[in-house]
Amino acid sequence: MKKEDSNKVLHPPRDVTVVTTVTVEHSLNEELLKLSYIERNAIYEEIHGVRCLAVQETPELVGKSLREFDKELAVILPSCLEHGNTLKNVVVGVYDDNAVTVGGINESSSSLSSSSSSSASRCACANTSPRTHNTKQPCYVNDPQVRLRFLRCESFNAKKAVKRFVSFLEFTRELFGDFVSERPITFDDFSVKESSFLEKSRTQWLPFRDRSGRRVLVGLGSMINKDPHVTLKFLLYLCWTATEDLETQQKGAVFVLWPYSEENKTPANSNEEDDAAKLKQYITGQGSGNASRLESSIPVRIASIHFCAQNKAIHRSLCPLFYFGLISIYKTRFIIHSGEPIKLRETLLGYGIPVDMLPLTHTGTLKFKYHSQWISFRPAVEAKLRSSLLRPKNDLERNQKRLLQQELPYSLQSSTADNCNINSNSIHNNNPRKLLVECPGSYDVIFRKGKTCSNNPGNIFFNNLIEDTYFQHIQAETRNQQKIKLIWNVIETIELNRGRLLEWDGHQNGWTLIKDRSIVRNKIAYVFRELRRKYQPNKT
């Protein structure tokens, strides 16, 4: 092969097991050169967490995008129905100029998901005909909030969003079953055997966001389950549940890949080579096509992908296999880090990733504490939502509007009880006054014993706010007036930034919204007292 021809081969052959990272760098440069200087700089800043490329949303943009989504879906729906029934419950032609608002749909269009037409049964026989608003059937696929997940993922490009929406439904149906056309996937859809695998999954969401407010998904160790099919199902479920949070929809997520051997057996680390060989075989074999389909289907926008390789040839050889398995739009967000584990942690910390929360000890032992809490949290959340469907429609809608307008700035507004839209970021418990939060938002302040709070971005903002107000607090002459007023100013500042004050509920394995204002005031007053002891230890 001539020299000029060899430079054109960017993708490694299937029979090549070790490819130098120069090929990856060359391909990455090619992808970046396709972009303008402004686009490259914008991606670079978002990777480092100093900028968010999410589209600024307005009621006009949301309404226009949903209408364009509806039109694009109506074009491809007949051909999709000829090849299967995945989209049999999809309704088109339902959005008009006055039916859509920034929060979803207003009262004039909310009847879409709450009522059904008498002619729906007649059209059920005609699978090749797309449903219109005259033959509507309640289903989550018609919920504008669900469609907005895919629009936000594709920066409100309706054509790309529809393609991802259809790909998601088809791929999910292949993995889970035909019920996907009727309801969203839940944790109960995994078998007992699959659930036992998931409890020890190497792919986990971190309990807190990075400094930019993005969720962080980490894949450690071998990452591939004994059954790759289960791994794909769980990855799809992880991404689906993450987008139940509005802030994650807008800011996206960060992926951290850290392959390493979980056991160091003798001789010559045989287990390490076996793990790497299995991972290579999956990526270059059946996993190649499935990985591309997964990347083209998930409704979460990937802000960056960090590949961490230790100083071993077997780990560095995995980098090209991961990189060339990505679709083109994600290659420009692929970052390679190499070195010892301590150096890798320091590097990730520079990107705003809370490395203290990584489920990996410095000796290489995996941790499953936070993942187990998440696993136990999901079924409880989904059970409460299923039971909420039995509530009267008027009470449910009134409660949703109240939560959206007053208490839950980051929650998703479910249009009705019938569309089965699950929102893990704001779930009611048996106590109607108790609110559970799976992952605190960027400005949410949490109260819990220990050092856990220091990893929450909202507590960093809160601590800075306390320190800025501290000297005014100690100079206040009257305790019952000026000091209390300063505390209320702190609370008001948090709420103006759409933050909430949360405390840990060990029974539910989630964060609980503190609604009692006196408890909130006492907790903040205690923080001021502790700070005073820190600065003035000799004074009581």
N, C-alpha and C positions, 0 to 999 in steps of 0.2 A: 504493500500500500504506500502510495506517495505521501510525502510529508503534508502537502496541502490537503489531501483527502482525509488524513488522520485527524486533522483539527476539526473536521466537520462532524465527527462522531462524538456527540455529546452524551448520548444515552448509553450506559454500559450494556454489553451483550448479556444474554441470560446465563451463559456458561461461565462468566467472569465472576469470581467470588471476592476479589480484592481490587478496588479501584482507588487510585490516589485522589486526595482531596483537591488536587490541581484541576481535575476535570470538573468538579463541583464548582470551584471558584470561577472557572472559565464560563460555565453555563450560567452561573449567577450574574456575572458581568454582562453576558449577552442579554439576559432578561432585563437588567437595569438600564442598559443602553436603549432599549425599546421605549423607555419612558423619557419624558422631558425632565429638565433639571428641577423644575418646581415639583413635579410629581415624585421624583426620587427623594427630594428633601422632605416632602410631606410624609412619605412612608418612613423615612429615617427618624423623624421626630416622633411619629406615633409608636414606632418600635421601642423607643427610649421612654415612652410614657409622658412626653411633654406636650403632646398634641393629640386631639381626637378628630378623626376624619369623618365622623358621623355628620350626616346632613342636618342642617338646622330645620327643625320641623315647624310648620305652621298649619293652621286648619285648612288653608287652601291647598297646600302641598299634599296633605294626607288625603283629602277628599279627591283631588285629581289623580293621585297615584292609585287609590282603590278603584276608581272608575277605569283607569287604564289597565289595571290588573284584571278587572272583570272582562274587559274587551279582549285582551290577549288570551284569557282562559277560554272565552267563548269560541275563539278561532281554532284552538287545538283540541277542544273537548270532544267533538264528534269522532275524530280519528283515535283518540285515547279510549273511548268507549267501545270501539270496534275490536280492540285487542284485550279488553278486560273490564272488570267492574270496579276497579279501584276508585274511580271518580264518579261512581254512580249516584252519589248523594250531593255532588257539587251543584250549586245553584249559580246561574249567571244572569245578568241583566237586572240586578236588584239595586244598584247604587245610582242615585240621581244627584243633582246639584245641591239639594237641600237635605239629603239623608245622612251625610257624613260630617262628623266633627273631629277635632283633634283627639278627643278621648275615645272615639270609636263610632258609634251610631247613636242618633238621637231617638226621641220617642217615636217619630214617624216611621223609622226603619227598624226599630227594635222588635216589631211584630214579625220580622223575618224569621227569627230563631224561636219565637215563642208560640207561633201558630202554624197550622198545617192546612193545606188546601184539600178539598174533597176530591180533586182530580189527581192527587199525587199517586194514588194507587193505580190509576189508569196509565200514567206515564212510566210506572215502574216496569211495565212489560216492554216498553220501547227503550232498550238500553242504548241504542245508537243515537238517541235524541237527547241533547243536553237539556237539563232542567232550567226553567226560567222562573221568575218570581211568581208566576201563576201556578206553578207546580212545586212549590218550595216544600222542603222537608227539614225539620230541625236537625242540625248536625254541626259538629265543631269545625268542619272544613269550610263552612260558610261564615264563620265568625270573623268579622273584620280584624279583630285583635290577632287572630291566628295568621291571617294573610299579611298583616303588618309585620310580623316577625320576619317573613321572607323578603318583604320590601325593604326593611331596614338592613337586612343582611346584604342586599344588593344595592344599597345606597339609593333606593327608590327608583331603580330601573325596572319597570314593570315587566318587560319581556324576559329579563334574566330571572326575576323573582318568580314568575309563573313556571319557568323551566325548572327552577330549584324546588318549587312547591310540588310539581308533578313527580319529579324524581324522588323527593322525600316520601311521598305517599306510596309510590310503586316499590321503592326499596324497603320501606317499612313493612309493607304487605308481604314481601318475599321472606323477610326475616321473622315476622311475628304471626301473620295470618290475615285472613280476609276481613277480620273485624275492624281493621284500621280504617276502612271506609265508613264505619259507624261511630267509632269513639277513639279517643287518643290512647296511646300506650301508657300502661301503668306498671308499677313494680310487681303487681300480682300476676302479670302476664309471663313472668319467669317461673319455670318449674322449680321444685324443691332442690333438685340437683344443681340447676343453674344458679339459684340463690346462694347456695353454699359456696360456689365458685366466686360469686360477686362479693361476698363478705371478705374475701382475701384478694380482691382485685388490686392489681398494680397501677391501675389508672384511677385517679381520684381528683375530686375538686378540693382545692384548699378552702378552709373554713372562712378565710378573709380575702378581700380583694387586694390588688396591688395598689401602688400609690396613685394611680390614675383612675381607680374605680372599676377595673376590669377583673372578671373572674379568672382564676388560674387553674388550668387542668394539667396535672403532672402524670407522666407515664414513666414508671421506674422499673428496674430489673429487667426481666425477660419481656414483660408487657403483654405477651401473647399467652392467652389461656390455653389449657389443654385442648379445649375445643375453640378454634378460631371463630366459629359461627356464634358462639356465646359472646366472644369479645366484640364482634361487630354489633350485636344486639345491645350490649351494654353501652358501647360508645354512642350509639344513636340515642339511647335513652338518656344518657348523661347530657348530651347536647340539647335534647328536647326540653328537659326539665330546667336547664339553665336559662333558656329563653322565656321562661314564665316570668322572669324579672325584667322590667322595662329598662332599667339601667344597663343590664347586660346586653339587651337587644341593641341599644344605641352605641355603647362603648366597645362592645365585642369582648373577646376572650383571648387569653394568652396560653399557648401550649408549651409545655416543657417536657422534652424527651431526654431521658437519662438512662440509657441501657447499661447494665453492668451485671456481673455474675453475682447471684445472691448467696452462693456458697463457694468457698475456695477449697476444693478437694485436691488431693494428691493422687497421682503425680501430675505435675505441670498444669494444674488448674483444668482438669479434664471437663469438669462441669461447666466452666466458663465457655469453653469451645463448643460444647454441646448446645448450650443456650443460644449462642450466636449463630450456630449452624441452623438451628430450628427457626430462628427469627429470619435469617436470610432466605431460607427455603420458602417461608410463608410470604415474605415481601415480594420475592421474584416469581413466585408461583401463583397460587390462587388468590393470595392477598393483593396482588397488583391491581387487578380489575376491581375488587371489592373496595380497596382503599380509595381509588378514584371516584367510585360511586358514592362512597361515604362523604368525601370532601365536597362533592357536587350536590349533596342532599341536605346536609345539616343546616338548620336555620340560624346558626350563630356565626357572626362575622369574626374571622380569625385576625387579630391585630398583629401577632408575631408568633413565630415558632422557634424555640431555642433548643438546639441539639447540643447536649453536653457529652463529650467523649473524654474518657480518662486516657492517660498516656499509655495506651496499649494498642497494638496494631489491630487486634480483633475488634476493638470498639471503634476505632477510626474507620475501619472498613465498612461499618454499618452506615456511616454518614451518607455516602452516595446512594445507597439503596433507599433510604428514607427520602432523600432530596428528589431523586428522579421519580419517586412514586407520587409526588405532589402534582397537582394540576398547576397550570401556568400562573394563575393569579396569586398563588401562595408561595411560589418560589422566591419572589422578591422580598418576602418577609421571613425567610429562613436565615437564622443566625447560627453560626458554628462556634462553640466554645470548647477548648481543649485544655487539659491540665489535671492536676490532682484535685480530689474532692473539695478541699478547702478553697483552692483557687476558683473552682467552678461556683461555689457558693458566693464568694465575694463578687464574682462577675455578675451573677444573677441579681444580687442585691443592688448593683449599680443600675439595673433596669427597673428597679422598684418592686421586685418580686419578694414577698416575705419569706425569706429562706428559713427562718426559724419554724415556720409551719410546714416545711417539707416533711413528708412521712418517711424520713430516712435519717438514721442516726449517723454520727461521724464514723462509726465502726462498720457501717453498711447494713445495719439491721432495719428492716421495714417496719413501719408503725401503722396500725389500723384503727387507732382510737377515734379520730375525727371521722374517718370513713364509716366506722360502725355506727356512730351517732347519726350520720346522714342516712345510712341504710334503714335504721329504726325510725327515722323521722318521716321518710317518704310514704310508707304504707299508712301511717296515721293521718297524714295530710290528705291523701287520696280517699281514705275512708270517710273523713269528715266532709269532703266535697261531694261524695256520692250521696251522703245522707242529707246534705243541704239541698239536693235536687227535689226532695219531698216537701220543702217548705213552700208556702203560698207564693205565687209569682209577685204579687204586690209588695209583700214584706221583703223578698229577696232584692228586688230592684231598688227599693227604698234604702236598704242597708248598703247595697253596692254604691249608690250615688253618695251616701253619707261618707263612706270610707274613702272614696276617690277624692272628694272635695275637701275633706277635713283632716283625715288621719293618715292616708297612705299615698304620699306623693309619688312613690315608685311602684305602686301596685298596678296591676292590669285590671281594666274594667271589663268584667264579663257581661256580655250583652244580655244574656238570659240564663236561666237555670238549665235550659235544655241542651245547650251547646257543649256542655261538659268541659269547659275551659278551666284548666287547673292552674292555680297561681300559688307557688310555694313561698313566695316572698311575703304573703299576707294571708294567713289561714286562720280561721276561727276555730277555737276549741269548743268543748261542751259549754263552757262559760261564755256567753255571748259578748262579755266585756273583755275577754282575754284574746290577745292577738299574738300569734307565733310568727317569727321571722327566721327563715332558714339561713340567709347570709346577709349581715348588716350592710347597709348602703355606704356610700362614700362619706356622708355626713352624719351617719347614725352613731350615737355615743352608747357604749356598752359598759355595764357595771358588773364586775365579777372578780372574785378573789384570785390572786396570782398575777402572773405576767402576761396572761393571754390578751388583755386589753391593749397592750402596747403595740400589737401587730395590726390593729384595726385603724384604717385611715381616718375614720371619724373621730377616734380618740386622740390622734395626733393633732387634728384641728381643735378639738376640745381643750387639750392641754395648752396649746398656744393661746387660746382664748382666755383661759384661766390665768396664765402668767401675765397677759396684757392687762387684766383687770385686778391683779393681785394687790398692787400698791394702792390703788383706789380703795380696795376693800379694807386694808389695814389702817388707812387714814380716815376711814369713816368714823364719825364721832358717835352717832347714835346707832346702836345695833339693830333696833327694830325698824328702822326706816331706810337709811342709806345702804346698809349692807344687804338688806333684803331686796332693795330695789336693784342693786348690782347683780344679785343672783337671778332675778327675773329678766334682766337684760341679757344675761348669758343664755338663758333658756329661749328667749325670743330670737336671739341671733342664730341659734341652732335650728329653730323651726323655720326661720326665714330662708335658710339654706336647704330646706326640705329634709332636715334631719329629724331623727326620733331618738328617744332615750329608752334603752332596752336593758333588761336584766336576764340572767340565765335561768331557764327552767329545766332542772335536771330530770323531771319526770317525762317531759316531752322531748328532751334533747334538742331544744331550740331556744331562741331568744324571744322574750316576752315584752311586749310594749307596756311601759309604765304609764298608766293613765291617771293615777292619783298625783295631783300637782304638789301636794304637800310632801309626798315621798321624794319626788324629784328635787324639790327645794332642799330637803334635808341631805340628800346625797351630794348635791353640789356644795352645800355649806361644809360638809365633811371634807370634801376635796380642798377647799380653801384652808381649813384648819390643818390638814396634813401638810400642805405647802408651807404654811407658816412655821410648823415644827421643823421643816427642812431648812428654811432660811434662818430661823431663830431658835436653834435647838436648846438654848439655855433659858428660854422664856416659856412659862407655862400658860 
